[in-house]
């Protein structure tokens, strides 16, 4: 019985303390859609390169986002 109470107290303390892996919050978020120039709304991958460009892989091509505009690269051999 004492062991159960101890576990309950420890779990309650851990739940009240913020032990998350990240303490920062997102400061700015922008939704990018096909109306902004995205090749397709079906995004399969996102990568940020060493220069800060976001590379967005979609079902119809790859997009490079520089923070202002999107550049689309599509396979023209299909």
C-alpha distances in whole Angstrom, upper triangle without the diagonal:
4,5,5,6,9,10,11,13,14,16,17,19,20,21,23,25,28,28,30,33,36,36,40,41,44,47,49,49,52,52,55,57,60,62,61,63,60,61,59,55,54,52,51,50,51,52,53,55,56,58,56,57,55,56,55,55,56,57,61,61,60,60,60,59,60,59,62,63,62,64,64,65,66,67,70,71,69
4,5,5,6,9,10,11,12,14,15,17,18,20,21,23,26,26,29,31,34,35,38,40,43,46,48,48,52,52,55,57,60,62,61,62,60,61,59,55,54,52,51,50,50,51,52,54,55,57,55,56,54,55,55,55,56,58,61,61,60,59,59,58,59,57,61,62,62,64,64,65,65,67,70,71,69
4,5,5,6,9,10,11,12,14,15,17,18,20,21,24,24,26,29,32,32,36,38,41,44,46,46,49,50,52,54,57,59,58,60,57,58,56,53,51,49,48,47,47,48,49,51,52,54,52,54,51,52,52,52,53,55,58,58,56,56,56,55,56,55,58,60,59,61,61,61,62,63,67,68,66
4,5,5,6,9,10,11,12,14,15,16,18,20,23,23,25,28,31,31,35,36,39,42,44,44,47,47,50,52,55,57,56,58,55,56,54,50,49,47,46,45,46,46,47,50,51,53,51,52,50,51,50,50,51,52,56,56,55,55,55,54,55,53,56,58,57,59,59,60,60,62,65,66,64
4,5,5,6,9,10,10,12,14,15,17,19,22,22,25,28,30,30,34,35,38,41,44,44,47,47,50,52,55,57,56,58,55,57,54,51,50,48,47,46,46,47,48,50,51,53,51,52,50,51,50,51,52,54,57,57,56,55,55,54,55,53,56,58,57,60,60,61,61,63,66,67,66
4,5,5,6,9,10,11,12,14,16,17,20,20,23,25,28,28,32,34,37,40,42,43,46,47,49,51,55,56,55,57,54,56,54,50,49,47,46,45,45,45,46,48,49,51,49,51,48,50,49,50,51,53,56,56,54,54,54,52,53,52,55,56,56,58,58,59,60,62,65,66,65
4,5,5,6,8,10,11,12,14,16,18,18,20,23,26,26,30,31,34,37,40,40,43,44,46,48,51,53,52,54,51,53,50,47,45,44,43,42,42,42,43,45,46,49,46,48,46,47,46,47,48,49,53,53,51,51,51,49,50,49,52,54,53,55,55,56,57,58,62,63,61
4,6,5,6,9,10,11,12,15,17,17,20,23,26,26,29,30,33,36,39,39,42,42,45,47,50,52,51,53,50,52,49,46,45,43,42,42,41,42,43,46,46,49,46,48,45,47,46,46,47,49,52,52,51,50,50,49,50,48,51,53,52,55,55,56,57,58,62,63,61
4,6,5,6,9,10,11,13,16,16,19,22,25,25,28,29,33,35,38,39,42,43,46,48,51,53,52,53,51,53,50,47,46,44,43,42,42,43,43,46,46,48,46,47,45,47,46,47,48,50,53,53,51,51,51,49,50,48,51,53,52,55,55,56,58,59,63,64,62
4,5,5,6,9,10,11,14,13,17,19,22,22,26,27,31,33,36,37,40,41,44,46,49,51,50,51,49,50,48,45,44,42,41,40,39,40,40,43,43,45,43,45,43,44,44,45,46,48,51,51,49,48,48,46,47,45,49,50,50,52,53,54,55,57,60,61,60
4,5,5,6,9,10,13,12,15,18,20,21,24,25,28,31,34,34,37,38,41,43,46,48,47,49,46,47,45,42,41,39,38,37,37,37,38,41,41,44,41,43,40,42,41,42,43,45,48,48,46,46,46,44,45,43,46,48,47,50,50,51,52,54,57,58,57
4,6,5,6,9,12,13,15,19,21,21,24,25,28,31,33,34,37,38,41,43,46,48,47,49,46,48,46,43,41,40,39,38,38,38,39,42,42,44,42,43,41,43,42,43,44,46,49,49,47,46,46,44,45,43,46,48,48,50,51,52,53,55,59,60,58
4,5,5,6,10,11,14,17,19,19,22,24,27,29,32,33,37,38,41,43,47,48,47,49,46,48,46,43,42,40,40,38,37,38,38,40,41,43,40,42,40,42,41,43,44,46,49,49,47,46,46,44,44,42,45,47,47,50,50,52,53,55,59,60,59
4,5,5,8,8,11,14,16,16,20,21,25,27,30,31,34,35,38,40,44,45,44,46,43,45,43,40,39,37,36,35,34,34,34,37,38,40,37,39,37,39,38,39,41,43,46,46,44,43,42,41,41,39,43,45,44,47,47,48,50,52,55,56,55
4,6,7,8,11,14,16,16,19,20,23,26,28,29,32,33,36,38,41,43,42,44,41,43,41,38,37,35,35,33,33,33,34,37,37,39,36,38,36,38,37,38,39,41,44,44,42,41,41,39,40,38,41,43,43,45,46,47,48,50,54,55,54
4,7,9,11,15,16,15,18,19,23,25,28,29,32,33,36,39,42,43,42,44,42,44,43,39,39,37,37,35,34,35,35,38,38,40,37,39,37,39,38,40,41,43,46,46,44,42,42,40,40,38,41,43,43,46,47,48,50,52,55,57,56
4,6,9,12,13,12,16,17,21,23,26,27,31,32,36,38,42,43,41,43,41,43,42,39,38,36,36,34,33,33,32,35,35,37,34,36,35,37,37,38,40,42,45,44,42,41,40,38,38,36,39,42,42,44,45,47,48,51,54,56,55
4,6,9,10,9,12,14,17,20,23,24,27,29,32,35,38,39,38,40,38,40,38,35,35,32,32,30,29,29,29,31,32,33,31,33,31,33,33,35,36,39,42,41,38,37,36,34,35,33,36,38,38,41,42,43,45,47,50,52,51
4,7,9,9,13,15,18,21,24,25,28,29,32,35,38,40,38,40,37,39,38,35,34,32,31,29,28,28,27,30,30,32,30,32,30,32,32,33,35,38,41,40,37,36,36,34,34,32,36,38,38,40,41,42,44,46,49,51,50
4,5,7,10,12,15,18,21,21,25,26,28,31,35,36,34,36,33,36,34,31,30,28,27,25,24,24,24,26,27,29,26,28,26,28,28,30,31,34,37,36,34,33,32,30,31,29,32,34,34,36,37,38,40,42,46,47,46
4,7,9,12,14,17,20,20,24,25,27,30,33,35,33,34,32,34,33,30,29,26,25,23,22,21,21,23,24,26,24,25,24,26,26,28,30,32,35,34,31,30,29,28,28,27,31,32,32,34,35,36,38,40,43,45,44
4,6,8,11,14,16,17,21,22,25,28,31,33,31,32,30,32,31,29,28,25,25,22,20,20,19,22,22,24,21,23,22,24,24,26,28,31,34,32,30,28,27,25,26,24,28,29,29,32,33,34,36,38,42,44,43
4,7,10,12,16,17,21,23,26,29,32,34,31,33,31,34,33,30,30,27,27,25,23,22,21,24,24,25,22,24,23,26,26,29,31,34,36,35,32,30,29,27,26,24,28,30,31,33,34,36,38,41,44,46,46
4,7,9,12,14,18,20,23,26,30,30,28,30,28,31,31,28,28,25,26,23,21,20,19,21,21,22,19,21,20,23,24,27,29,32,34,32,29,28,26,23,23,21,24,27,27,30,32,33,36,38,42,44,43
4,6,9,11,15,17,20,23,27,27,25,27,26,29,28,25,26,23,24,22,19,20,18,21,22,22,19,21,19,22,22,25,27,30,32,31,28,26,24,22,22,19,22,25,25,28,30,32,34,37,40,42,42
4,6,7,11,13,16,20,23,24,22,24,22,25,25,22,23,20,22,20,17,17,16,19,20,20,16,18,16,19,19,22,24,27,29,27,25,22,21,18,18,16,18,21,22,25,26,28,31,34,37,39,39
4,7,10,14,16,20,24,24,21,24,23,26,26,24,25,22,24,22,19,19,17,20,20,20,16,18,17,20,20,24,25,29,30,29,26,23,21,18,18,14,17,20,21,24,26,29,32,35,38,40,40
4,7,10,13,17,20,20,17,20,19,23,23,21,22,20,22,20,17,17,16,19,20,19,15,16,15,18,18,21,23,26,27,26,23,20,19,15,15,12,14,16,18,21,23,26,29,32,34,37,37
4,7,10,13,17,17,15,17,16,20,19,17,18,16,19,17,14,16,15,18,20,19,15,15,13,16,15,18,19,23,24,23,20,18,17,13,14,11,13,15,16,19,21,24,26,29,32,35,34
4,6,10,13,13,11,14,13,17,16,14,16,15,18,17,14,16,15,18,20,19,15,15,12,15,14,17,17,21,21,20,18,15,15,12,13,10,11,12,13,16,18,21,23,27,29,32,31
4,7,10,11,9,12,11,14,13,11,13,12,15,15,13,16,16,19,22,21,17,16,13,15,13,15,15,18,18,18,17,14,15,12,14,12,12,13,13,16,17,20,21,25,27,30,29
4,7,8,6,8,7,11,10,9,12,11,14,14,12,15,15,18,21,20,17,14,12,12,10,13,12,15,15,15,14,11,12,10,12,11,11,10,9,13,13,16,18,21,23,26,25
4,5,5,7,6,9,8,6,10,10,14,15,14,17,18,21,24,23,20,17,14,14,11,13,11,13,13,14,13,11,13,12,15,14,14,12,10,13,13,16,16,20,22,25,23
4,5,5,4,6,6,6,10,11,15,16,16,18,20,22,25,24,21,18,16,15,12,13,11,12,11,12,13,11,13,13,16,16,15,12,10,12,11,14,14,17,19,22,21
4,5,7,9,10,10,13,14,18,19,18,21,22,24,27,25,23,20,18,17,15,16,14,16,15,15,16,13,15,14,17,16,14,12,11,13,13,16,17,20,21,24,23
4,6,9,10,11,14,14,18,18,16,18,19,21,24,22,19,16,14,15,13,15,14,16,15,15,14,11,12,11,13,12,10,8,8,10,11,15,16,20,21,24,24
4,6,9,10,13,13,16,17,16,18,18,20,23,21,19,16,14,13,12,13,12,14,12,11,11,9,10,10,13,13,11,8,6,8,8,11,12,16,17,21,20
4,6,7,10,9,13,13,13,15,16,18,22,20,18,15,12,11,9,10,8,11,9,9,9,7,9,9,13,13,13,10,7,8,7,10,11,15,16,20,19
4,7,9,9,12,13,13,16,18,19,23,22,20,16,14,12,9,9,7,8,6,6,7,7,10,12,15,16,16,13,9,9,6,8,8,11,13,16,15
4,5,7,10,12,13,16,19,21,24,24,22,18,15,13,10,9,6,6,6,8,9,10,13,14,18,18,18,15,12,13,10,12,11,13,15,18,16
4,6,9,12,13,16,18,21,25,24,22,19,15,14,10,10,7,8,9,11,12,11,14,15,18,18,18,16,13,15,13,15,14,17,19,21,19
4,6,9,12,15,18,21,25,25,22,19,16,14,10,9,6,6,8,10,11,12,15,16,20,20,21,19,16,17,14,15,14,16,19,21,18
4,6,8,11,14,17,21,21,19,16,13,11,7,6,4,7,9,10,9,10,13,13,17,17,19,17,14,15,13,14,14,16,19,21,19
4,7,11,14,17,20,21,19,17,13,11,8,6,5,7,10,10,10,12,14,15,19,20,21,20,17,17,15,15,15,16,19,21,19
4,7,10,13,17,18,16,14,10,8,6,5,7,10,12,11,9,11,12,13,16,17,20,18,15,16,15,15,15,17,20,22,21
4,7,10,14,15,12,10,7,6,5,6,9,12,14,12,10,9,10,10,13,14,17,16,13,14,14,14,16,18,22,23,23
4,6,10,11,10,8,6,5,7,8,12,15,17,14,11,10,10,10,12,14,17,16,14,15,15,15,17,19,23,24,25
4,7,8,6,6,4,6,9,12,15,18,19,17,13,12,10,9,10,11,15,15,14,15,16,16,19,21,25,27,27
4,5,5,6,7,8,11,13,17,20,21,17,14,13,10,11,11,13,16,16,15,15,16,16,19,21,24,26,27
4,6,8,10,11,15,17,21,24,24,21,17,16,13,13,12,14,17,18,17,17,19,19,23,24,27,29,31
4,6,9,11,15,17,21,24,24,21,17,15,12,11,9,12,14,15,15,15,18,18,22,24,27,29,30
4,6,9,13,16,19,23,23,20,16,14,10,9,7,9,12,13,13,14,17,18,21,24,27,29,30
4,6,10,13,16,19,19,16,12,10,6,6,5,8,10,11,10,11,13,14,18,20,23,26,27
4,6,10,13,16,17,14,10,8,6,5,7,8,11,11,9,11,12,13,16,19,22,25,25
4,7,10,13,14,11,7,6,5,6,9,11,13,12,10,10,10,10,13,16,19,21,21
4,6,10,11,9,6,5,6,8,11,12,14,13,10,10,9,10,12,15,18,20,20
4,7,8,6,5,6,9,11,15,16,18,16,12,12,10,10,10,12,16,18,17
4,5,5,6,8,11,13,17,18,19,16,13,13,10,10,10,12,15,17,15
4,6,8,11,14,16,20,21,22,19,16,15,12,12,10,11,14,15,13
4,7,10,13,16,19,21,21,18,14,13,10,9,7,8,10,12,11
4,7,10,13,17,19,19,16,12,10,7,6,4,7,10,12,11
4,7,10,13,16,16,14,10,8,6,5,6,9,12,15,15
4,6,10,12,13,10,6,5,4,6,9,12,15,17,18
4,7,9,10,8,6,5,7,8,11,15,17,20,21
4,6,7,6,5,7,9,11,15,18,20,23,24
4,6,6,7,9,12,14,18,21,23,26,27
4,6,8,11,14,17,20,24,26,29,29
4,7,10,13,17,20,23,25,29,29
4,7,10,13,16,20,22,25,26
4,6,10,13,16,18,22,22
4,7,10,14,15,19,19
4,6,10,12,15,16
4,7,9,12,13
4,6,9,10
4,6,7
4,6
4
